[in-house]
Amino acid sequence: MEGRRSRSNSGVAPVDNGDSIKALVAKHKAKAVQKEVEKAEKKQAVTEEVKGEVPNVGEEESNIMTNLTFEELGVCPEICEAIKAMGYKNPSKI
């Protein structure tokens, strides 16, 4: 069966010079590109949506965070000691 092609009603095997394969590959490449474009557009839409949901931290809230100590943030005592030994007193804003 190897190398066997189906025959048309006329009994002559159809000639395939590779154009149908090239067309099929091009079709699948176009589909893949379209999926990537849609994926990128969806990711962009989600990113923009999330940006709209992120609240701005006011200056007052920011000052509260910088006045906290490492202990108040729940850092374990051993690490707090090491941080103080390094000369740090309060955490900085990230």
N, C-alpha and C positions, 0 to 999 in steps of 0.2 A: 504494500500500500504506500510505501515511501515514495514521495515525489508524484503521487497520483493527483490529478486535478479533475474536478467534475467537468463533465462535458455538457455542452448546450444541446438543444434539440437537434441541431444540425450535425452533431457528431464531432465537431471541431472544438478543441479545448480553448477556453478564453485566454487571451494573451494578457499577462500582467507585467508591465514594464516597471513596476515599482511606484507608479503614480498613486494607486489606491492606498498603498502603505504610507506613502508620504502624506497624503491627505488625512489619513487616520491619525498619524502622529501629530500633524499640525492641529487637528481638531482637539486632541487630548491636551496638547500644550496650551491651547487657547483656554480650555476649561480650567486647567491648573492656574493659569495666570489670573483668570477671572475670580477664582476662589481666593487667591492671595489678595487681590484688590478688595474683595468684599470683607475679608478678614481684617485687613488694615483699616478699612473704613469703620468697621464695627469697633475695633480697638480705639480708634480716634474718638468715636462718639462716646464710648464708655469713659475715656480719659477726660473729655470735656464735661461729662455729666458729674464725674467724681470731683473735679475741680470746683464745680459750682456748689458742692455739698460741704467742702472743707471750710469750717468757720475760721475767721480771722481771730487770732488771740489778741485781745486788747492789751494795752500797755499795763493796765492794773493787774491783769492776770499774769502777765509776763514778770512783773516785779514780785508777785507772790511766789512764783516758781524760783526766782533767784534768791529769795530770802530763806528758802528751806535748807535744812542741813542734810547731810548724807544719811544721818540716823533717821530723820523724819521721812526720808524717801524709802526707808526699809533696807538700807544697805547693812550687811551683817557687821557686827562689831570688829571682827578681825580686819576686814577691809577698811572700815572707818579709821582704825588705828594706822594702817599703812598709808592711807590717803593723807591723814594729818601729819604723819612723819615726812611726807613728801612736800608739805607746806601748803596744801590745799585746805581751805576752810569751808567753802560752799561750792556746790556744783554750778557749772556755767550753763547757759542756755544752749540748746542744740539747734 
